[in-house]
Amino acid sequence: MTDIARKEAKLARELAKVRSQRAAEDRAVRKNRDFSLGGLPPDTSHTPKRGSADTPDAVQLPVKRRNRTENKW
């Protein structure tokens, strides 16, 4: 093979590799769990829960937490 033919074969292999990678990316399934009609609402920012220390001069019950499950097996 001549030098030009080698370069051409190398470029063809690289092109085939890139095409296969791009096709694999296009085949990847992405989950979309947004079932709303108008997309996401504008107020989706995270707001932390208020604790009892945030409310002055108030005695409140502690935050209810989920119980830990026992070791069942």
Backbone as CSV, one residue per row, in Angstrom:
resi,resn,N_x,N_y,N_z,CA_x,CA_y,CA_z,C_x,C_y,C_z
1,MET,0.835,-1.185,0.000,0.000,0.000,0.000,0.873,1.239,0.000
2,THR,0.395,2.194,-0.712,1.130,3.450,-0.726,0.789,4.243,0.521
3,ASP,1.512,5.299,0.690,1.325,6.138,1.872,-0.064,6.779,1.863
4,ILE,-0.525,7.214,0.713,-1.839,7.850,0.607,-2.941,6.832,0.894
5,ALA,-2.793,5.611,0.420,-3.796,4.579,0.664,-3.866,4.238,2.149
6,ARG,-2.716,4.221,2.835,-2.709,3.952,4.280,-3.444,5.054,5.038
7,LYS,-3.140,6.306,4.648,-3.815,7.424,5.308,-5.324,7.367,5.062
8,GLU,-5.701,7.028,3.848,-7.112,6.935,3.518,-7.795,5.819,4.312
9,ALA,-7.131,4.691,4.462,-7.697,3.585,5.229,-7.801,3.951,6.709
10,LYS,-6.791,4.646,7.216,-6.804,5.067,8.617,-7.954,6.043,8.865
11,LEU,-8.129,7.007,7.952,-9.216,7.971,8.103,-10.577,7.296,8.007
12,ALA,-10.685,6.306,7.125,-11.947,5.576,6.997,-12.267,4.829,8.291
13,ARG,-11.240,4.227,8.931,-11.453,3.532,10.209,-11.880,4.511,11.298
14,GLU,-11.215,5.671,11.351,-11.570,6.671,12.358,-12.996,7.176,12.138
15,LEU,-13.366,7.402,10.884,-14.710,7.863,10.574,-15.748,6.819,10.978
16,ALA,-15.468,5.559,10.724,-16.385,4.494,11.111,-16.514,4.420,12.626
17,LYS,-15.402,4.620,13.329,-15.425,4.586,14.794,-16.296,5.720,15.339
18,VAL,-16.121,6.925,14.792,-16.902,8.078,15.255,-18.375,7.882,14.933
19,ARG,-18.675,7.350,13.751,-20.065,7.108,13.387,-20.717,6.101,14.329
20,SER,-19.982,5.060,14.704,-20.555,4.058,15.610,-20.771,4.643,17.000
21,GLN,-19.849,5.494,17.466,-20.025,6.128,18.767,-21.239,7.053,18.762
22,ARG,-21.386,7.818,17.705,-22.515,8.736,17.598,-23.837,7.969,17.523
23,ALA,-23.839,6.874,16.808,-25.054,6.059,16.702,-25.395,5.453,18.065
24,ALA,-24.374,5.047,18.823,-24.617,4.482,20.155,-25.208,5.542,21.082
25,GLU,-24.743,6.788,20.966,-25.295,7.858,21.798,-26.749,8.130,21.423
26,ASP,-27.058,8.070,20.139,-28.428,8.325,19.699,-29.369,7.204,20.125
27,ARG,-28.851,5.978,20.243,-29.678,4.846,20.641,-29.964,4.824,22.133
28,ALA,-29.158,5.535,22.922,-29.321,5.499,24.369,-30.691,6.046,24.752
29,VAL,-31.406,5.320,25.603,-32.737,5.713,26.032,-32.602,6.573,27.272
30,ARG,-33.207,7.738,27.208,-33.189,8.644,28.359,-34.591,8.691,28.944
31,LYS,-34.702,8.489,30.258,-36.007,8.502,30.906,-36.465,9.941,31.090
32,ASN,-37.709,10.173,30.789,-38.306,11.469,30.993,-39.534,11.267,31.865
33,ARG,-39.464,11.732,33.078,-40.568,11.534,34.005,-41.387,12.816,34.178
34,ASP,-41.219,13.751,33.280,-41.974,14.994,33.340,-43.272,14.805,32.570
35,PHE,-44.359,14.509,33.283,-45.638,14.256,32.649,-46.553,15.477,32.685
36,SER,-46.032,16.610,33.103,-46.883,17.794,33.190,-47.137,18.363,31.798
37,LEU,-48.210,19.111,31.681,-48.594,19.643,30.382,-47.707,20.802,29.947
38,GLY,-47.383,21.685,30.850,-46.632,22.880,30.469,-45.166,22.818,30.813
39,GLY,-44.639,21.651,31.094,-43.243,21.551,31.482,-43.092,21.767,32.983
40,LEU,-41.897,22.089,33.417,-41.651,22.286,34.836,-42.171,23.645,35.281
41,PRO,-42.757,23.723,36.466,-43.195,25.028,36.964,-41.976,25.883,37.301
42,PRO,-42.137,27.195,37.279,-40.972,28.071,37.505,-40.466,28.060,38.944
43,ASP,-41.256,27.578,39.897,-40.840,27.620,41.301,-40.370,26.257,41.791
44,THR,-39.479,25.625,41.083,-39.012,24.298,41.463,-37.739,24.343,42.295
45,SER,-37.348,25.507,42.767,-36.128,25.582,43.566,-36.360,24.906,44.919
46,HIS,-35.294,24.405,45.501,-35.379,23.676,46.765,-35.525,24.657,47.911
47,THR,-36.537,24.472,48.733,-36.701,25.272,49.935,-36.593,24.331,51.135
48,PRO,-35.632,24.564,52.003,-35.451,23.661,53.143,-36.603,23.780,54.134
49,LYS,-36.848,22.692,54.881,-37.899,22.692,55.891,-37.496,23.608,57.037
50,ARG,-38.496,24.255,57.616,-38.231,25.140,58.739,-38.146,24.319,60.022
51,GLY,-37.204,24.645,60.835,-37.069,23.967,62.115,-37.745,24.767,63.210
52,SER,-37.767,24.218,64.401,-38.413,24.926,65.507,-37.605,26.147,65.917
53,ALA,-36.322,26.158,65.634,-35.493,27.305,65.994,-35.758,28.494,65.080
54,ASP,-36.379,28.256,63.935,-36.644,29.336,62.992,-37.841,30.181,63.409
55,THR,-38.719,29.635,64.244,-39.892,30.367,64.697,-39.612,30.880,66.105
56,PRO,-39.520,32.189,66.279,-39.193,32.709,67.613,-40.385,32.580,68.572
57,ASP,-40.093,32.386,69.841,-41.078,32.323,70.920,-42.153,31.273,70.674
58,ALA,-41.772,30.114,70.147,-42.740,29.051,69.928,-42.121,27.730,70.357
59,VAL,-42.904,26.939,71.077,-42.464,25.617,71.475,-43.186,24.630,70.572
60,GLN,-42.430,23.898,69.787,-43.034,22.995,68.824,-42.526,21.581,69.044
61,LEU,-43.277,20.631,68.487,-42.855,19.247,68.558,-41.642,19.027,67.651
62,PRO,-40.807,18.040,67.960,-39.666,17.768,67.085,-40.126,17.236,65.736
63,VAL,-39.253,17.318,64.766,-39.569,16.857,63.421,-39.759,15.352,63.451
64,LYS,-40.833,14.874,62.819,-41.103,13.440,62.795,-40.176,12.777,61.785
65,ARG,-39.444,11.792,62.247,-38.514,11.076,61.373,-39.009,9.650,61.202
66,ARG,-38.684,9.057,60.069,-39.067,7.667,59.833,-38.292,6.745,60.755
67,ASN,-38.969,5.726,61.252,-38.313,4.745,62.106,-37.381,3.874,61.280
68,ARG,-36.300,3.485,61.893,-35.405,2.546,61.242,-36.019,1.156,61.291
69,THR,-35.906,0.438,60.214,-36.435,-0.920,60.218,-35.450,-1.840,60.935
70,GLU,-36.007,-2.867,61.543,-35.149,-3.830,62.230,-34.443,-4.703,61.218
71,ASN,-33.385,-5.325,61.670,-32.710,-6.278,60.805,-33.592,-7.501,60.719
72,LYS,-34.210,-7.710,59.563,-35.251,-8.716,59.449,-34.728,-10.105,59.117
73,TRP,-33.514,-10.224,58.748,-33.043,-11.562,58.410,-31.724,-11.840,58.991
